[in-house]
Amino acid sequence: MTATVTTERPAETEPRKIKQKQFSRREKIWAVVMSAVLLLIGLAWIYPFIWNLSSSFKNTTEIFGSLNPFNPVLRIGNWTRAWTEADMGRFFFNSVFVTAGSIVISVTVAALMGYALGRYRFVGKKWVIAIFALAIFLPEGYTIIPIYDLIDALGLSGSLWGVTLAEAGGVGVVQVLLFAGYFSQLPRELEEAARVDGAGFLRIFASVYLPLAKPVTATAVILQFMQSWNSFLLPLVLTLTRPELQTLAVGVYALRNDYFADWGVMTAASTIAMLPIVIMFLVLQRFFVESIAGAIKG
């Protein structure tokens, strides 16, 4: 009879140390050089915004007397005059109304279209996606006349509701494709479980898949916000007969007539128009990166 001897491995008392990659001198130098180059590019990129912001607190002589944007001069009166005398306050609230309404409409439609493209198979699906991709290259000027005719036929010309519908009507193709790519990678078991519980198309979309698409929804909000807030041609055409309904982009452009020599007021007005976009992106930038990564992965 032979005895079997079993040996047990001694328990590891110390955690394994993770070896850190050692960078060579060449790699360190390359990293420093690239960091310096990116820093210069970043400064060049942000300089116009800093110059515009600092100029909004100066008069015309102080603006063009020095190219240094950090000259400590603060004239709050430029902002007050831009908000009241130049009527930027009214244009600001017009832009908020149009932008908020267009975001609700366009993001909802884009999410539904992306859900159908990402989760369902149907004849001609590839052709639909190809047409959407081609629509990206369609200039806005080619559609301005039919859009105006449609808004006028609905009796909404000369109103903020008409501008809102016009801005939301051209649902962003990029948003639709982002939703489609994101929805296509979600597990089908979620949909099957919801169908067992008796959920239909809209309920599955609203209660199962849409809550999981927060990063893409945030990205769609950012893109539509930028498009509607900066839109110029559509609001210009649709508010020709009602100047009081102009949005900020049109209102800032109109300042060249009355405040051409007052660069302090003009830069204050343009800063008022830019700040909401900067704040929106800073708040939602994390979701923006996540949605782009998720759509590419899908």
JOFENDA-V881184 format. One record per pair of residues at least 6 apart in sequence whose ideal C-beta (glycine too) atoms are under 8 Angstrom apart, sorted by the first residue. I is the first residue (numbers start at 1). J is the second residue. D is the distance in whole Angstrom. If there is no record, write none. Layout:
i=I j=J d=D
i=I j=J d=D
//
This chain:
i=23 j=31 d=8
i=47 j=69 d=7
i=49 j=274 d=7
i=49 j=278 d=8
i=50 j=69 d=5
i=51 j=67 d=8
i=51 j=69 d=5
i=52 j=267 d=5
i=52 j=270 d=6
i=52 j=271 d=6
i=52 j=274 d=7
i=53 j=69 d=8
i=53 j=267 d=8
i=53 j=271 d=5
i=54 j=69 d=4
i=54 j=70 d=7
i=54 j=71 d=7
i=54 j=73 d=8
i=55 j=63 d=5
i=55 j=69 d=7
i=55 j=263 d=7
i=55 j=264 d=7
i=55 j=267 d=4
i=56 j=78 d=6
i=56 j=79 d=7
i=56 j=82 d=8
i=56 j=264 d=7
i=56 j=267 d=4
i=56 j=268 d=4
i=56 j=270 d=8
i=56 j=271 d=5
i=57 j=73 d=6
i=57 j=74 d=5
i=57 j=75 d=5
i=57 j=76 d=7
i=57 j=78 d=6
i=57 j=79 d=8
i=57 j=264 d=8
i=57 j=268 d=8
i=58 j=71 d=7
i=58 j=73 d=5
i=58 j=75 d=6
i=58 j=78 d=8
i=58 j=264 d=6
i=59 j=75 d=7
i=59 j=78 d=8
i=59 j=263 d=8
i=59 j=264 d=5
i=60 j=261 d=7
i=60 j=262 d=7
i=60 j=263 d=5
i=60 j=264 d=6
i=62 j=71 d=7
i=62 j=73 d=6
i=63 j=263 d=5
i=63 j=264 d=7
i=63 j=267 d=7
i=64 j=263 d=8
i=75 j=264 d=6
i=78 j=264 d=4
i=78 j=265 d=5
i=78 j=267 d=7
i=78 j=268 d=4
i=79 j=268 d=5
i=79 j=272 d=7
i=81 j=265 d=5
i=81 j=268 d=8
i=82 j=88 d=5
i=82 j=265 d=5
i=82 j=266 d=8
i=82 j=268 d=4
i=82 j=269 d=4
i=82 j=272 d=6
i=83 j=89 d=5
i=83 j=92 d=8
i=83 j=272 d=7
i=85 j=265 d=8
i=86 j=251 d=7
i=86 j=255 d=6
i=86 j=258 d=7
i=86 j=259 d=6
i=86 j=265 d=6
i=86 j=269 d=6
i=87 j=251 d=7
i=88 j=248 d=7
i=88 j=251 d=6
i=88 j=252 d=8
i=88 j=269 d=5
i=88 j=272 d=6
i=90 j=244 d=7
i=91 j=246 d=6
i=91 j=247 d=6
i=91 j=248 d=5
i=91 j=250 d=7
i=91 j=251 d=4
i=91 j=252 d=8
i=92 j=248 d=6
i=92 j=272 d=6
i=94 j=160 d=6
i=94 j=245 d=6
i=94 j=246 d=7
i=94 j=247 d=5
i=94 j=248 d=8
i=95 j=228 d=8
i=95 j=229 d=6
i=95 j=247 d=4
i=95 j=248 d=5
i=95 j=249 d=8
i=95 j=273 d=8
i=97 j=160 d=5
i=97 j=164 d=7
i=98 j=160 d=6
i=98 j=163 d=5
i=98 j=164 d=5
i=98 j=167 d=6
i=98 j=228 d=6
i=98 j=235 d=7
i=98 j=247 d=6
i=99 j=167 d=8
i=99 j=224 d=8
i=99 j=225 d=6
i=99 j=228 d=4
i=99 j=229 d=5
i=101 j=161 d=8
i=101 j=164 d=4
i=101 j=167 d=8
i=101 j=168 d=7
i=102 j=164 d=5
i=102 j=167 d=4
i=102 j=168 d=4
i=102 j=224 d=6
i=102 j=228 d=5
i=103 j=168 d=8
i=103 j=221 d=6
i=103 j=224 d=5
i=103 j=225 d=6
i=103 j=228 d=7
i=104 j=168 d=8
i=105 j=164 d=8
i=105 j=165 d=7
i=105 j=168 d=4
i=106 j=167 d=8
i=106 j=168 d=4
i=106 j=171 d=5
i=106 j=172 d=7
i=106 j=175 d=7
i=106 j=220 d=8
i=106 j=224 d=5
i=107 j=175 d=7
i=107 j=217 d=7
i=107 j=220 d=5
i=107 j=221 d=6
i=107 j=224 d=6
i=109 j=168 d=8
i=109 j=171 d=5
i=110 j=171 d=5
i=110 j=172 d=6
i=110 j=175 d=4
i=110 j=176 d=5
i=110 j=179 d=6
i=110 j=220 d=6
i=111 j=179 d=5
i=111 j=205 d=8
i=111 j=210 d=6
i=111 j=213 d=7
i=111 j=216 d=8
i=111 j=217 d=7
i=111 j=220 d=7
i=112 j=205 d=7
i=113 j=171 d=7
i=113 j=176 d=5
i=113 j=179 d=7
i=113 j=180 d=8
i=114 j=175 d=7
i=114 j=176 d=5
i=114 j=177 d=7
i=114 j=178 d=7
i=114 j=179 d=2
i=114 j=180 d=4
i=114 j=181 d=8
i=114 j=182 d=7
i=114 j=183 d=6
i=114 j=216 d=8
i=115 j=179 d=7
i=115 j=180 d=8
i=115 j=183 d=5
i=115 j=205 d=5
i=115 j=209 d=6
i=115 j=210 d=8
i=117 j=125 d=7
i=117 j=128 d=7
i=117 j=129 d=7
i=117 j=176 d=7
i=117 j=177 d=8
i=117 j=179 d=8
i=117 j=180 d=4
i=117 j=183 d=8
i=118 j=179 d=7
i=118 j=180 d=4
i=118 j=181 d=7
i=118 j=182 d=7
i=118 j=183 d=3
i=118 j=184 d=4
i=118 j=298 d=8
i=119 j=183 d=5
i=119 j=184 d=7
i=119 j=191 d=7
i=119 j=209 d=8
i=129 j=177 d=7
i=129 j=180 d=8
i=132 j=173 d=5
i=132 j=176 d=6
i=132 j=177 d=7
i=133 j=173 d=7
i=133 j=177 d=8
i=135 j=173 d=5
i=136 j=173 d=5
i=136 j=174 d=7
i=140 j=170 d=8
i=140 j=233 d=6
i=140 j=234 d=8
i=141 j=233 d=7
i=143 j=170 d=7
i=144 j=233 d=6
i=144 j=234 d=7
i=144 j=237 d=6
i=147 j=166 d=5
i=147 j=169 d=7
i=147 j=234 d=7
i=148 j=157 d=7
i=148 j=237 d=6
i=148 j=238 d=7
i=150 j=169 d=8
i=151 j=157 d=5
i=151 j=162 d=4
i=151 j=165 d=7
i=151 j=166 d=6
i=151 j=238 d=7
i=154 j=162 d=7
i=154 j=165 d=8
i=156 j=162 d=3
i=156 j=165 d=6
i=157 j=238 d=6
i=157 j=241 d=8
i=158 j=238 d=7
i=158 j=239 d=7
i=158 j=241 d=5
i=158 j=242 d=5
i=158 j=245 d=7
i=159 j=242 d=8
i=159 j=245 d=7
i=160 j=245 d=6
i=162 j=238 d=6
i=163 j=234 d=7
i=163 j=235 d=5
i=163 j=238 d=5
i=163 j=239 d=7
i=163 j=245 d=7
i=163 j=247 d=7
i=166 j=234 d=5
i=166 j=238 d=6
i=167 j=227 d=7
i=167 j=228 d=5
i=167 j=231 d=6
i=167 j=234 d=6
i=167 j=235 d=8
i=168 j=228 d=8
i=172 j=220 d=7
i=172 j=223 d=6
i=172 j=224 d=6
i=172 j=227 d=7
i=174 j=223 d=6
i=175 j=219 d=7
i=175 j=220 d=4
i=175 j=223 d=6
i=175 j=224 d=7
i=177 j=295 d=7
i=178 j=216 d=5
i=178 j=219 d=6
i=178 j=220 d=7
i=178 j=291 d=6
i=178 j=292 d=8
i=178 j=295 d=5
i=179 j=213 d=7
i=179 j=216 d=5
i=179 j=220 d=7
i=181 j=294 d=7
i=181 j=295 d=4
i=181 j=296 d=7
i=181 j=298 d=4
i=182 j=213 d=6
i=182 j=215 d=8
i=182 j=216 d=5
i=182 j=291 d=7
i=182 j=294 d=5
i=182 j=295 d=5
i=182 j=298 d=6
i=183 j=209 d=6
i=183 j=213 d=7
i=183 j=298 d=8
i=184 j=298 d=5
i=185 j=294 d=7
i=185 j=297 d=7
i=185 j=298 d=3
i=186 j=209 d=6
i=186 j=212 d=6
i=190 j=208 d=5
i=190 j=209 d=7
i=191 j=204 d=6
i=191 j=208 d=7
i=191 j=209 d=8
i=194 j=203 d=7
i=194 j=204 d=5
i=194 j=207 d=8
i=194 j=208 d=5
i=195 j=204 d=7
i=199 j=207 d=7
i=199 j=208 d=7
i=210 j=217 d=7
i=214 j=287 d=6
i=215 j=287 d=4
i=215 j=288 d=8
i=215 j=290 d=4
i=215 j=291 d=4
i=215 j=294 d=6
i=216 j=291 d=4
i=216 j=294 d=7
i=216 j=295 d=7
i=217 j=287 d=8
i=218 j=284 d=5
i=218 j=287 d=3
i=218 j=288 d=6
i=218 j=291 d=7
i=219 j=284 d=8
i=219 j=287 d=6
i=219 j=288 d=5
i=219 j=291 d=4
i=219 j=292 d=7
i=221 j=280 d=8
i=221 j=284 d=7
i=222 j=280 d=6
i=222 j=281 d=6
i=222 j=284 d=6
i=222 j=288 d=6
i=225 j=276 d=8
i=225 j=277 d=7
i=225 j=280 d=6
i=226 j=277 d=6
i=229 j=247 d=8
i=229 j=248 d=7
i=229 j=249 d=8
i=229 j=273 d=8
i=229 j=276 d=7
i=229 j=277 d=6
i=230 j=249 d=6
i=230 j=277 d=7
i=231 j=247 d=7
i=231 j=249 d=6
i=232 j=249 d=5
i=232 j=250 d=6
i=232 j=253 d=7
i=235 j=246 d=6
i=235 j=247 d=4
i=235 j=249 d=7
i=235 j=250 d=5
i=236 j=246 d=8
i=236 j=250 d=5
i=236 j=253 d=8
i=239 j=245 d=4
i=239 j=246 d=5
i=239 j=247 d=8
i=239 j=250 d=7
i=243 j=254 d=8
i=246 j=254 d=7
i=248 j=269 d=8
i=248 j=272 d=7
i=248 j=273 d=4
i=249 j=273 d=7
i=251 j=269 d=7
i=252 j=266 d=8
i=252 j=269 d=5
i=252 j=270 d=5
i=252 j=273 d=6
i=255 j=265 d=7
i=255 j=266 d=5
i=255 j=269 d=6
i=256 j=266 d=8
i=259 j=265 d=5
i=259 j=266 d=6
i=260 j=266 d=8
i=281 j=288 d=7
//
